[in-house]
Amino acid sequence: MTNDYVMANVKAVDSGVVFTTKMSPKGEILADDYASRKVSRQLEELLNNHLKSEGIIANNLMFVYGSKDPLKTELGTSLNDYISKQSPKYFSGYLVIKEKA
């Protein structure tokens, strides 16, 4: 077994986005999924806001799968631009709905 890299889940302080990063043993970032997780966060907020407008209290966690080249996603990419440029195969996730008291 070798120690070629370390994987860690990280929470960005400014946006609160939780993402995965791959680092060398020296701490150099080799890859991360921050940009695609940030786009997924836009979808989460869109879904939550739509459900809230219908009187439904919910929370969700979404993931994007099958993008063309997720490492080329630029920070600040909108959900619509991401879908048109990356052509993800699908979004998947968890949805929790709160029962009204």
C-alpha positions as CSV (number, residue, x, y, z in Angstrom):
1,M,0.0,0.0,0.0
2,T,1.3,3.5,-0.9
3,N,0.4,6.9,0.3
4,D,0.0,8.5,-3.1
5,Y,-2.9,10.8,-2.1
6,V,-5.3,11.7,0.7
7,M,-9.1,12.3,0.2
8,A,-10.9,14.6,2.5
9,N,-14.4,16.1,2.8
10,V,-14.1,19.9,3.3
11,K,-16.6,22.6,4.1
12,A,-16.0,26.0,2.5
13,V,-16.2,28.8,5.0
14,D,-17.7,31.4,2.7
15,S,-20.4,29.3,0.9
16,G,-20.9,26.4,3.3
17,V,-20.5,23.9,0.4
18,V,-19.2,20.5,1.5
19,F,-17.0,19.0,-1.2
20,T,-14.3,16.3,-1.7
21,T,-10.7,17.1,-2.3
22,K,-7.8,14.9,-3.3
23,M,-4.4,16.0,-2.0
24,S,-0.8,14.8,-2.4
25,P,1.0,13.8,0.8
26,K,2.6,17.3,0.7
27,G,-0.8,19.0,0.9
28,E,-1.0,20.0,-2.8
29,I,-4.6,19.9,-4.1
30,L,-4.7,17.4,-7.0
31,A,-8.4,17.6,-7.7
32,D,-11.7,18.6,-6.1
33,D,-15.4,18.8,-6.8
34,Y,-16.1,22.2,-5.3
35,A,-17.4,23.8,-8.5
36,S,-19.8,20.9,-9.3
37,R,-21.0,20.7,-5.6
38,K,-21.6,24.5,-5.7
39,V,-23.8,24.0,-8.8
40,S,-25.6,21.2,-7.1
41,R,-26.2,23.6,-4.2
42,Q,-28.0,25.9,-6.7
43,L,-30.3,23.0,-7.5
44,E,-30.9,22.3,-3.8
45,E,-31.9,25.9,-3.2
46,L,-34.1,26.0,-6.3
47,L,-36.0,22.8,-5.1
48,N,-36.3,24.0,-1.5
49,N,-37.6,27.4,-2.6
50,H,-40.2,25.9,-5.0
51,L,-41.4,23.5,-2.3
52,K,-41.5,26.4,0.3
53,S,-43.7,28.4,-2.1
54,E,-46.1,25.5,-2.1
55,G,-46.1,25.5,1.7
56,I,-43.8,22.5,2.1
57,I,-40.9,22.6,4.4
58,A,-38.1,20.4,3.0
59,N,-34.3,20.0,2.8
60,N,-32.3,18.1,0.3
61,L,-28.8,17.0,-0.8
62,M,-28.3,16.7,-4.5
63,F,-25.4,15.2,-6.6
64,V,-24.6,15.5,-10.3
65,Y,-23.5,12.5,-12.3
66,G,-22.1,11.9,-15.7
67,S,-20.8,15.3,-16.6
68,K,-18.5,15.7,-19.7
69,D,-15.6,17.2,-17.8
70,P,-16.5,18.3,-14.3
71,L,-12.9,19.5,-13.6
72,K,-13.3,22.2,-16.2
73,T,-16.3,23.7,-14.4
74,E,-15.6,27.3,-13.5
75,L,-16.5,28.9,-10.2
76,G,-19.7,30.9,-10.4
77,T,-21.2,28.8,-13.2
78,S,-24.9,29.0,-13.1
79,L,-27.0,25.8,-13.0
80,N,-28.4,26.4,-16.5
81,D,-24.9,27.0,-17.9
82,Y,-23.6,23.9,-16.2
83,I,-26.4,21.8,-17.7
84,S,-25.9,23.2,-21.2
85,K,-22.1,22.9,-21.2
86,Q,-21.5,19.7,-19.2
87,S,-24.7,17.7,-20.2
88,P,-24.9,15.7,-17.0
89,K,-26.6,12.4,-17.3
90,Y,-28.7,13.0,-14.2
91,F,-29.0,14.6,-10.8
92,S,-29.7,12.4,-7.8
93,G,-30.2,13.1,-4.1
94,Y,-32.0,12.9,-0.9
95,L,-35.2,14.8,0.1
96,V,-36.5,15.2,3.6
97,I,-39.9,16.7,4.0
98,K,-41.1,18.0,7.4
99,E,-44.6,17.2,8.5
100,K,-46.5,20.3,9.5
101,A,-47.1,20.6,13.3
